[in-house]
Amino acid sequence: MYAGDVLLGAKLDAAGASLTMISPHVDELAADAKTALEEVASTDPTRLRAALESGGQAATAISTETSDLREALAGLSGDGP
């Protein structure tokens, strides 16, 4: 095994772990979006507001974590067009 393979493997393992951390936020965002759509026509906007707020927080977490992941993978072999 080459040293570069070991380094690449470690970075890809870390990327896999990052994706595992992002996944629950994606599930949360999907559930919040579904709730928001269900509540759009409701006369009580409480659940709609809560779903939008929670979904916004999930989207922010996804954005931050994917940005961190993108930076961690930058420069690896195969990065680029």
C-alpha positions as CSV (number, residue, x, y, z in Angstrom):
1,M,0.0,0.0,0.0
2,Y,1.2,3.5,-0.8
3,A,1.5,6.3,1.6
4,G,-0.9,8.4,-0.6
5,D,-3.5,5.6,-0.4
6,V,-3.3,5.6,3.4
7,L,-3.8,9.4,3.5
8,L,-6.6,9.3,1.0
9,G,-8.3,6.5,2.9
10,A,-8.2,8.4,6.1
11,K,-9.7,11.5,4.5
12,L,-12.4,9.4,2.9
13,D,-13.2,7.7,6.2
14,A,-13.5,11.1,7.8
15,A,-15.8,12.2,5.0
16,G,-18.0,9.2,5.5
17,A,-18.2,10.0,9.2
18,S,-19.2,13.6,8.3
19,L,-21.9,12.3,6.0
20,T,-23.2,10.2,8.8
21,M,-23.5,13.3,11.0
22,I,-25.3,15.3,8.2
23,S,-27.8,12.6,7.5
24,P,-30.1,13.1,10.6
25,H,-30.3,16.8,9.7
26,V,-31.5,16.0,6.2
27,D,-34.1,13.7,7.7
28,E,-35.2,16.4,10.1
29,L,-35.4,19.0,7.3
30,A,-37.6,16.6,5.2
31,A,-39.9,16.0,8.2
32,D,-40.2,19.7,8.9
33,A,-40.9,20.5,5.2
34,K,-43.7,17.9,5.2
35,T,-45.2,19.3,8.4
36,A,-44.9,22.9,7.0
37,L,-46.7,21.8,3.8
38,E,-49.4,20.1,5.8
39,E,-49.9,23.2,8.0
40,V,-50.0,25.9,5.3
41,A,-53.8,26.0,5.2
42,S,-54.2,25.6,9.0
43,T,-56.1,28.3,10.9
44,D,-53.5,27.9,13.7
45,P,-50.0,28.9,12.4
46,T,-48.2,27.5,15.5
47,R,-47.1,24.2,14.0
48,L,-46.2,25.9,10.7
49,R,-44.0,28.5,12.5
50,A,-42.3,25.7,14.6
51,A,-41.7,23.6,11.5
52,L,-40.2,26.5,9.6
53,E,-38.0,27.5,12.5
54,S,-36.8,23.9,13.0
55,G,-36.3,23.4,9.3
56,G,-34.3,26.6,9.1
57,Q,-32.0,25.3,11.9
58,A,-31.6,22.0,10.2
59,A,-30.8,23.7,6.9
60,T,-28.2,25.9,8.6
61,A,-26.6,22.8,10.2
62,I,-26.5,21.0,6.8
63,S,-25.0,24.0,5.1
64,T,-22.3,24.4,7.7
65,E,-21.4,20.7,7.8
66,T,-21.3,20.3,4.0
67,S,-19.1,23.4,3.7
68,D,-16.7,21.8,6.3
69,L,-16.8,18.6,4.4
70,R,-16.1,20.3,1.1
71,E,-13.1,22.1,2.6
72,A,-11.8,18.8,4.0
73,L,-12.0,17.1,0.7
74,A,-10.6,20.0,-1.4
75,G,-7.4,19.2,-3.1
76,L,-7.8,15.4,-3.1
77,S,-7.1,13.5,-6.2
78,G,-10.1,13.8,-8.5
79,D,-11.2,17.2,-7.0
80,G,-12.2,19.6,-9.8
81,P,-13.8,19.5,-13.2
